[in-house]
Amino acid sequence: MKARLDAIDWHILKELQQDGRMTNVELARRVGISAPPCLRRVRALEEAGLIRGYRTLLDEKQLGYEVTAFAMVGLHSQTENDLIAFEQTVNGWPIVRECYMLSGEVDFLLKCVAPDLQTFQTFIIRELTATPNVDSVRTALTIRRTKDEPMVPIAR
């Protein structure tokens, strides 16, 4: 169900998405309300699950993670139990940073980050392809990132 938000709520979400570290006083100033109601609104947005959390975006390359790659995984079986089992396995792999279940020819798309190509290849061979129910794995190495906007496009 789509949340019912007023213009101030949308403005709060937009501002926090761009800078989640700003103080409540600064946020209130930017959205044009006083600090106490602003804090109440933020807490309500958090409790409603619209704000899922706060995090810091890091530069993986500067931290030694030179390889970003995608793995497209096909499973032998797509029963609910098999899908859940695969998802639970994926959750235990630190190299996998994002995982999406897809419709179509590929069942899952995994975004992987590794310090080097050898680490990624070892993961594919020893972990991913060896996982029960995995039928096929295709990989694609990224050449460069051309867009990085991990935010919701709020136009208000």
N, C-alpha and C positions, 0 to 999 in steps of 0.2 A: 504494500500500500504506500502510495506517495505521501510524504509528510506535508502537512499544512504549515507553511512558513510565511511570515510576513516579511516586508522589505528589510526590517532591521535584522531579523534572523539570517536572511540571505547575505546581508552585508557583513554580519559577524562571521559567517562561514567563509566568505571570500577573504576577509582580512586575516583570519586565523590560518587559512590554507596557505597564504603567502608568507606569513611570519607567525608561527606557532609559539614563539618565545616572547612576544610582546606582553607587557604587563596588562592587567585588566584595565587600569586607568588609561593607558594609551589606546587600547581597543575601544573603550567607551568613548574617548575623544573622537576617534576615527568614525565611529558609527553614529555619533551625535546623541548619546544618552549618558546619564550619570553612571558611575561605577557600580553601585549596588544592583540596579536592575540588569546591567550588562552581565555581571557575574551570575545572577539568577538565570538569565537566558542561556549563557554558556553551559551551566550545569544541567539545565533542562535538555539542551541539545546533546550533551554527553549521555545523560540518562536514557534518552530516546534512541541512542545508538547512531545518531547522525554524525557525531564526532566519535570515531572509533579509537582514537589515541593520538599521541604526539610522538614524532620521531625526528631525528637529525639525519639529513641526507649526506652520505659520505661519498667521496671520490674513490671508487674502488681501484682505479689504476694507480693513484698515488699511494694507496695502501698495499700495493703489491699483487693485486688481482688483475692480471694482464688479459685474461681470456674471459670473454662473455660469449656464450653460445646457447643455442636452442636445441632441444631434443624433442622430436615428434614421436610419440609412443603409440603403438597400436597394441591392443590386448587381444588375447585369444577369445576371452569371454567378457561380456559387459553386464553380467548380472550385478545386482546391487551389492551383494556381498563381495564380489571380485573387485568392483570399483572402489568400495570402501577399503578393502585390504590394500589395494595399490596406493590409495591416497595416504593411508597410515604409514606405509613404507616410505613414501616420498617425504612425509613430514620429518622423518628421521635423517634425511640427507642434508647436511649443511651446505653442500655445493649447490643445491637447488634453492633458488631465491624466490621464484614464483612458479605456480603450477595452475594450469587451467584445464578443466575438462571441456572437450570440444565436441561438436556434432560434425558428422562427415567422415572422411577417410581416416583421420587421426583421432585417437581417443583423448590424449593428453598432450599439452605443450608445456615443456619445462624450460624455464630460464635458468641457466647455470652460470656461476661465476667461479673461476679457478685461478690460482696463481700462475699456471702455465699450461701449455697444451698437453704435456704428459699427464698431469694430474687429471685433466678433463677426460682424456682417452682412457686412463685407468678406471675412472669412475664408470664410463660407458661400458667397458668390457667386464669389469669385475662386479659391479653393482647393478647397473640398470638392466643390461641384457640378461643377467643371471637371475633376475627377479621372477618369481613364479607368475605365470599368466602373461608375461610380456611376449608378444608375437613379433613385433618389428620396432626398430629404432632407426630414425633418420636424424642426422645432426646438421646444423648450419652454424658456422663460426661468424661472428659479427666482424665487419671490417672497420666501421666507425659508427658512432651514435650521431644521428642527424637531428633528433628531437628527443628531449627529455623533460616531459611535463607530467609528473606523477600526481596531477591534481584534477579535480572535477572542473569542467569548464563552466564556471558560474558567470553568466552574462549580465547579471543584475547589478 
